[in-house]
Amino acid sequence: MNIKKIIAPTMPEAMKKIKLELGENAVILNSKVIFHGGFLGLFRKKSIEVIAALDEQPIHQALTRKNNNRKSPIANNTTTPTYIQPTAHKEQDIFSEIAELKSELKSIKKSNYSSYNQFPENIQKSLLKLQEEEVDETFLLNIGEALLENWRSSENEPSESEIDQWCISQMINQLNLVNFDGISYEKKFINFVGPTGVGKTTTIAKLAAEAVLEHHKKVALITTDTYRIAAIDQLKTYAQLLNIPVEIIYDEKDIRKAINKYSEYDVVLIDTAGRNYQEKRYIDDLVKLFGDKDNMDTYLVLSISMKEKDIERIVENFLEMAFNKFIFTKADETRNFGVMYNLICKYKKGAAYITTGQDVPDDIIAATPEVIAKYILRRESS
């Protein structure tokens, strides 16, 4: 297979070169717009890069056909024709072309979005890192435009590390448009909602321990999750360890009684059932119980180890509750953190906490724009 990389000012000119060098039977493997030259990202020239290939006849077929076209050895009593093996040099050429093709295809795969070609190479590298973290393409292009502005105003060509730092700063700027505060104790009731299995009960235990042990607050726990005995037992165990009361709620009357009962407490943490979150009736019930309370904050607890499409369906269902912020759990169970940035930017909701394991009370940190940006670019969080 003969492979050529053609660079020309326009696609028609590139096609002419391909036909001239490879012939009419050439196949185009890839084409993209590239920029070159210029100064500090300005006055760059635009060209078309095309990778084309010609699948030539295998050597042994060509040689066999050549031998067969000779006069029959029987007719002229000459010796039987011998089969000519391809030379080592020719074989090496084939292997080299295959290796080059693999390299080109790998390069094509890495440059998955052709729209990145408008950016200098080091900016593309930073954007590809974010792409690997599954940051949404729309947000990636916005970040890229901001990085390009920094590039153009830079006196010297910036290093890859410097561009990564610009990238972190740009993400922080976007995340700072929403509120990231955790529990402030200005509101008495803190409601935790979300699907089953995301770690609501464990997260509540961690926050209860922090409130009691670090802030010396008078804390009570309420659970409406009467569908899972294990969840009730788990919450009771944590309550006993912290020496705080826990109340089990079965209907709306019980929640009214509990709210009155703990009116003198500093903070009341409420664990809700996670089942049937996709049913509108379930969301309506939660809104009826908690949605119109002036003295209540509601956190939507989500596991970032889930598929982003599934997470978005959950968020859409819970938007009726007008929740205040996200809590992201199970950061220790995934390798991709872009979903946190995507959700915050898409829904304009901040985050309060990130959980990093099962240990109570240790494996929880305050979510901040800096922490999330550094998670995504794999920098050590501070």
C-alpha positions as a printed NumPy array, in Angstrom:
array([[  0.   ,   0.   ,   0.   ],
       [  1.416,   3.351,  -1.06 ],
       [  0.528,   6.166,   1.367],
       [  0.991,   9.869,   0.769],
       [  0.399,  12.957,   2.838],
       [ -0.587,  15.879,   0.617],
       [ -0.69 ,  19.504,   1.775],
       [ -2.259,  22.075,  -0.508],
       [ -3.949,  25.494,  -0.217],
       [ -7.342,  24.089,  -1.285],
       [ -9.047,  20.711,  -1.58 ],
       [ -9.222,  20.824,  -5.438],
       [ -5.463,  21.403,  -5.577],
       [ -4.922,  18.564,  -3.112],
       [ -7.02 ,  16.247,  -5.304],
       [ -4.934,  17.155,  -8.362],
       [ -1.739,  16.262,  -6.494],
       [ -3.231,  12.955,  -5.32 ],
       [ -4.221,  11.972,  -8.868],
       [ -0.786,  12.986, -10.167],
       [  1.17 ,  11.063,  -7.512],
       [ -1.104,   8.056,  -6.845],
       [ -3.447,   7.867,  -9.794],
       [ -7.221,   7.656, -10.191],
       [ -7.623,   4.648,  -7.871],
       [ -6.268,   6.399,  -4.767],
       [ -8.407,   6.373,  -1.628],
       [ -8.61 ,   9.318,   0.792],
       [ -8.088,   8.143,   4.391],
       [ -8.435,  11.508,   6.131],
       [ -8.545,  15.23 ,   5.476],
       [ -8.365,  18.208,   7.796],
       [ -7.701,  21.939,   7.896],
       [ -4.326,  22.939,   9.304],
       [ -2.725,  26.268,  10.125],
       [  0.956,  27.108,   9.94 ],
       [  3.284,  30.055,  10.172],
       [  2.183,  33.319,  11.709],
       [  3.338,  35.103,  14.831],
       [  1.862,  34.54 ,  18.313],
       [ -1.147,  32.842,  16.766],
       [ -1.765,  35.679,  14.298],
       [ -1.51 ,  35.816,  10.499],
       [ -1.465,  32.046,  10.173],
       [ -1.963,  30.458,   6.749],
       [ -4.698,  27.902,   6.186],
       [ -4.038,  24.697,   4.253],
       [ -5.674,  21.342,   3.582],
       [ -3.887,  18.186,   4.705],
       [ -5.025,  14.979,   2.986],
       [ -3.812,  11.453,   3.679],
       [ -4.367,   9.198,   0.658],
       [ -3.391,   5.633,  -0.177],
       [ -3.19 ,   3.37 ,  -3.198],
       [ -3.729,  -0.359,  -2.639],
       [ -1.196,  -1.7  ,  -5.116],
       [ -1.215,  -5.3  ,  -6.316],
       [  0.603,  -7.661,  -3.962],
       [  4.117,  -8.284,  -5.187],
       [  3.752, -12.027,  -5.577],
       [  0.627, -11.606,  -7.766],
       [  2.395,  -9.147, -10.025],
       [  5.426, -11.4  , -10.374],
       [  3.29 , -14.477, -10.995],
       [  1.318, -12.658, -13.696],
       [  4.601, -11.536, -15.24 ],
       [  5.905, -15.099, -15.355],
       [  2.625, -16.448, -16.753],
       [  2.767, -13.919, -19.581],
       [  6.02 , -15.412, -20.773],
       [  6.024, -18.101, -23.504],
       [  5.135, -21.566, -22.246],
       [  8.274, -23.489, -21.23 ],
       [  6.867, -26.672, -22.846],
       [  6.383, -25.   , -26.224],
       [  9.992, -23.869, -26.574],
       [ 11.568, -26.643, -24.508],
       [ 13.113, -24.125, -22.12 ],
       [ 13.51 , -24.749, -18.434],
       [ 10.544, -24.394, -16.07 ],
       [ 10.189, -20.795, -14.872],
       [ 11.067, -20.242, -11.239],
       [  8.944, -18.181,  -8.786],
       [ 10.79 , -15.035,  -7.776],
       [ 10.413, -14.196,  -4.067],
       [ 10.019, -10.544,  -3.05 ],
       [ 13.291,  -9.082,  -1.923],
       [ 13.893,  -8.218,   1.715],
       [ 14.144,  -4.616,   0.661],
       [ 10.622,  -4.66 ,  -0.805],
       [  9.241,  -6.4  ,   2.296],
       [ 10.818,  -3.759,   4.486],
       [  9.187,  -1.048,   2.379],
       [  5.783,  -2.672,   2.939],
       [  6.334,  -2.931,   6.689],
       [  7.419,   0.711,   6.788],
       [  4.273,   1.798,   4.949],
       [  2.083,  -0.232,   7.319],
       [  3.823,   1.331,  10.315],
       [  3.336,   4.791,   8.806],
       [ -0.36 ,   4.071,   8.218],
       [ -0.804,   2.939,  11.825],
       [  0.913,   6.102,  12.998],
       [ -1.321,   8.284,  10.835],
       [ -4.488,   6.507,  12.025],
       [ -3.359,   6.927,  15.639],
       [ -2.844,  10.625,  14.989],
       [ -6.307,  10.86 ,  13.417],
       [ -7.866,   9.186,  16.464],
       [ -6.123,  11.559,  18.877],
       [ -7.336,  14.55 ,  16.872],
       [-10.916,  13.35 ,  17.166],
       [-12.516,  16.769,  16.839],
       [-11.399,  18.586,  13.714],
       [-12.592,  21.844,  15.265],
       [ -9.52 ,  21.783,  17.543],
       [ -7.276,  22.414,  14.538],
       [ -7.976,  26.113,  14.822],
       [ -5.857,  26.167,  17.99 ],
       [ -2.047,  26.003,  18.367],
       [ -0.633,  22.56 ,  19.11 ],
       [ -0.021,  23.069,  22.85 ],
       [ -3.592,  24.329,  23.33 ],
       [ -4.843,  21.277,  21.444],
       [ -2.918,  19.072,  23.892],
       [ -4.636,  20.683,  26.875],
       [ -8.043,  20.359,  25.232],
       [ -7.398,  16.688,  24.475],
       [ -6.642,  16.118,  28.17 ],
       [-10.027,  17.612,  29.033],
       [-11.641,  15.54 ,  26.287],
       [-10.203,  12.387,  27.862],
       [-11.788,  13.497,  31.155],
       [-15.11 ,  13.661,  29.249],
       [-15.595,  17.412,  29.47 ],
       [-18.4  ,  18.35 ,  27.055],
       [-17.223,  19.557,  23.623],
       [-19.15 ,  22.846,  23.861],
       [-17.345,  23.747,  27.071],
       [-14.048,  22.581,  25.57 ],
       [-14.326,  24.985,  22.65 ],
       [-15.178,  27.854,  25.015],
       [-12.091,  27.039,  27.076],
       [-10.041,  26.824,  23.891],
       [-11.113,  30.317,  22.8  ],
       [-10.093,  31.727,  26.197],
       [ -6.716,  29.957,  25.992],
       [ -6.175,  31.363,  22.503],
       [ -6.728,  34.897,  23.816],
       [ -4.068,  34.273,  26.476],
       [ -1.762,  32.849,  23.811],
       [ -2.091,  35.926,  21.614],
       [ -1.335,  38.297,  24.476],
       [  1.69 ,  36.294,  25.657],
       [  5.104,  37.766,  24.871],
       [  6.753,  34.352,  24.514],
       [  5.434,  31.049,  23.261],
       [  3.906,  29.444,  26.36 ],
       [  4.855,  25.96 ,  27.532],
       [  2.426,  23.064,  27.819],
       [  2.527,  23.383,  31.612],
       [  1.717,  27.093,  31.438],
       [ -1.25 ,  26.421,  29.151],
       [ -2.508,  23.766,  31.587],
       [ -2.441,  26.411,  34.306],
       [ -4.395,  28.801,  32.054],
       [ -6.85 ,  25.968,  31.531],
       [ -7.33 ,  25.527,  35.282],
       [ -7.823,  29.279,  35.706],
       [-10.433,  29.405,  32.949],
       [-12.395,  26.512,  34.442],
       [-12.246,  28.164,  37.864],
       [-13.572,  31.407,  36.374],
       [-16.559,  29.566,  34.893],
       [-17.253,  27.599,  38.059],
       [-17.082,  30.757,  40.167],
       [-20.279,  31.948,  38.465],
       [-22.256,  29.715,  40.864],
       [-22.286,  29.219,  44.637],
       [-20.111,  26.455,  46.107],
       [-20.722,  26.865,  49.846],
       [-21.391,  23.807,  51.989],
       [-23.519,  23.681,  55.144],
       [-23.441,  27.149,  56.706],
       [-25.79 ,  26.348,  59.629],
       [-27.858,  29.389,  58.683],
       [-30.682,  27.005,  57.78 ],
       [-31.774,  24.374,  60.252],
       [-32.961,  21.587,  57.918],
       [-30.672,  20.006,  55.339],
       [-32.425,  17.638,  52.947],
       [-30.514,  15.013,  50.918],
       [-32.151,  13.566,  47.795],
       [-30.988,  11.285,  45.017],
       [-31.276,   7.745,  43.667],
       [-30.516,   4.554,  45.58 ],
       [-26.894,   3.509,  45.817],
       [-25.187,   6.894,  45.49 ],
       [-24.114,   6.997,  49.144],
       [-26.606,   9.422,  50.707],
       [-26.663,   7.756,  54.141],
       [-22.867,   7.531,  54.406],
       [-22.527,  11.151,  53.259],
       [-25.031,  12.272,  55.912],
       [-23.039,  10.401,  58.571],
       [-19.844,  12.171,  57.506],
       [-21.493,  15.605,  57.655],
       [-23.143,  14.819,  60.987],
       [-19.756,  13.831,  62.421],
       [-18.202,  17.049,  61.131],
       [-21.008,  19.14 ,  62.639],
       [-20.718,  17.441,  66.043],
       [-16.965,  16.927,  66.348],
       [-15.577,  20.003,  64.57 ],
       [-18.306,  22.639,  64.891],
       [-19.827,  21.403,  68.193],
       [-23.364,  21.699,  66.851],
       [-26.5  ,  20.129,  68.294],
       [-27.487,  17.69 ,  65.534],
       [-30.465,  15.406,  64.86 ],
       [-31.067,  12.913,  62.052],
       [-34.324,  12.16 ,  60.238],
       [-34.86 ,   9.363,  57.715],
       [-37.795,   8.836,  55.373],
       [-36.116,   5.804,  53.822],
       [-38.403,   3.182,  55.354],
       [-38.026,   0.909,  52.328],
       [-34.548,  -0.249,  53.293],
       [-34.089,  -1.648,  56.8  ],
       [-30.333,  -1.661,  56.289],
       [-30.349,   2.111,  55.718],
       [-32.261,   2.715,  58.955],
       [-29.92 ,   0.443,  60.927],
       [-26.904,   2.132,  59.378],
       [-28.142,   5.593,  60.335],
       [-29.009,   4.41 ,  63.864],
       [-25.467,   3.06 ,  64.274],
       [-23.927,   6.385,  63.27 ],
       [-26.361,   8.244,  65.565],
       [-25.378,   6.085,  68.541],
       [-21.672,   6.648,  67.888],
       [-22.208,  10.421,  67.776],
       [-24.744,  10.38 ,  70.621],
       [-27.404,  12.191,  68.582],
       [-31.123,  11.38 ,  68.06 ],
       [-32.57 ,   9.808,  64.903],
       [-36.239,   9.937,  63.875],
       [-37.967,   7.582,  61.413],
       [-40.65 ,   9.244,  59.263],
       [-43.517,   7.319,  57.636],
       [-45.84 ,  10.077,  56.414],
       [-46.346,  13.833,  56.211],
       [-47.726,  14.068,  59.761],
       [-44.553,  12.519,  61.15 ],
       [-42.334,  15.05 ,  59.393],
       [-44.354,  17.943,  60.887],
       [-43.962,  16.45 ,  64.352],
       [-40.246,  15.904,  63.89 ],
       [-39.702,  19.458,  62.642],
       [-41.383,  20.787,  65.774],
       [-39.57 ,  18.289,  67.99 ],
       [-36.132,  19.407,  66.841],
       [-36.846,  23.1  ,  66.52 ],
       [-34.225,  23.893,  69.174],
       [-31.444,  21.97 ,  67.404],
       [-28.741,  23.684,  65.361],
       [-29.118,  21.422,  62.324],
       [-31.326,  18.504,  61.276],
       [-30.055,  16.252,  58.466],
       [-32.782,  14.443,  56.495],
       [-32.154,  11.192,  54.604],
       [-34.753,  10.418,  51.904],
       [-35.641,   7.211,  50.081],
       [-33.82 ,   6.825,  46.785],
       [-36.218,   4.475,  45.024],
       [-38.524,   5.425,  42.146],
       [-36.809,   8.732,  41.485],
       [-37.998,   8.503,  37.869],
       [-41.653,   8.474,  38.914],
       [-43.21 ,  11.93 ,  39.006],
       [-45.38 ,  10.91 ,  41.968],
       [-42.28 ,  10.313,  44.067],
       [-40.85 ,  13.73 ,  43.182],
       [-44.234,  15.339,  43.93 ],
       [-44.249,  13.717,  47.375],
       [-40.792,  15.081,  48.145],
       [-41.795,  18.554,  46.958],
       [-44.857,  18.388,  49.177],
       [-42.744,  17.45 ,  52.188],
       [-39.702,  19.659,  51.695],
       [-39.863,  21.801,  48.576],
       [-41.393,  24.988,  49.998],
       [-39.399,  25.357,  53.218],
       [-37.667,  28.706,  53.704],
       [-35.527,  27.216,  56.444],
       [-34.259,  24.264,  54.394],
       [-31.464,  23.55 ,  51.905],
       [-31.694,  20.589,  49.554],
       [-28.661,  18.769,  48.149],
       [-28.865,  16.398,  45.191],
       [-26.437,  13.52 ,  45.813],
       [-24.982,  11.949,  42.652],
       [-22.364,   9.288,  42.034],
       [-19.898,  10.462,  39.381],
       [-19.067,   6.826,  38.639],
       [-22.425,   6.569,  36.817],
       [-22.899,   7.204,  33.098],
       [-23.393,  10.899,  32.402],
       [-26.615,  10.344,  30.432],
       [-28.107,   8.512,  33.419],
       [-26.987,  11.293,  35.75 ],
       [-28.601,  13.932,  33.532],
       [-31.924,  12.07 ,  33.581],
       [-31.779,  12.07 ,  37.379],
       [-31.024,  15.802,  37.496],
       [-33.869,  16.603,  35.101],
       [-36.314,  14.748,  37.37 ],
       [-35.126,  16.519,  40.491],
       [-35.187,  20.031,  39.002],
       [-38.782,  20.33 ,  40.236],
       [-37.462,  20.333,  43.783],
       [-35.347,  23.406,  43.119],
       [-32.39 ,  21.811,  44.917],
       [-29.617,  24.131,  45.994],
       [-26.402,  22.276,  45.159],
       [-24.856,  18.991,  44.102],
       [-22.929,  16.573,  46.27 ],
       [-20.678,  14.355,  44.158],
       [-19.873,  10.911,  45.571],
       [-17.602,   7.969,  44.746],
       [-14.761,   9.998,  43.279],
       [-12.575,   7.033,  44.236],
       [-14.502,   4.755,  41.862],
       [-13.921,   6.585,  38.58 ],
       [-11.05 ,   7.815,  36.442],
       [-12.974,  10.596,  34.682],
       [-14.089,  13.763,  36.468],
       [-15.339,  15.991,  33.653],
       [-18.958,  15.176,  34.519],
       [-18.725,  17.46 ,  37.574],
       [-17.768,  20.434,  35.404],
       [-20.425,  19.559,  32.802],
       [-23.283,  19.37 ,  35.335],
       [-22.347,  22.571,  37.136],
       [-22.01 ,  24.565,  33.909],
       [-25.121,  23.08 ,  32.289],
       [-27.528,  23.431,  35.232],
       [-25.954,  26.494,  36.887],
       [-25.876,  24.711,  40.243],
       [-22.842,  24.699,  42.487],
       [-21.434,  21.775,  44.448],
       [-21.059,  21.459,  48.21 ],
       [-18.976,  18.321,  48.772],
       [-17.078,  15.496,  47.077],
       [-16.773,  12.11 ,  48.774],
       [-13.625,  10.084,  48.154],
       [-14.302,   6.781,  49.925],
       [-16.378,   4.96 ,  52.54 ],
       [-14.529,   5.993,  55.705],
       [-16.584,   8.059,  58.159],
       [-15.908,  10.88 ,  58.815],
       [-12.702,  11.228,  56.802],
       [-13.474,  10.634,  53.126],
       [-15.209,  13.889,  52.274],
       [-13.875,  17.249,  51.092],
       [-15.428,  20.634,  50.41 ],
       [-16.112,  21.136,  46.717],
       [-14.565,  24.32 ,  45.339],
       [-13.882,  25.512,  41.792],
       [-10.161,  24.98 ,  42.432],
       [-10.634,  21.407,  43.649],
       [-12.818,  20.415,  40.678],
       [-10.511,  22.013,  38.092],
       [ -7.479,  20.26 ,  39.577],
       [ -9.326,  16.949,  39.728],
       [-10.006,  17.192,  36.007],
       [ -6.42 ,  18.05 ,  35.054],
       [ -5.052,  15.557,  37.587],
       [ -3.251,  18.158,  39.656],
       [ -2.883,  17.62 ,  43.382],
       [ -5.855,  19.311,  45.08 ],
       [ -5.258,  21.642,  47.962]])
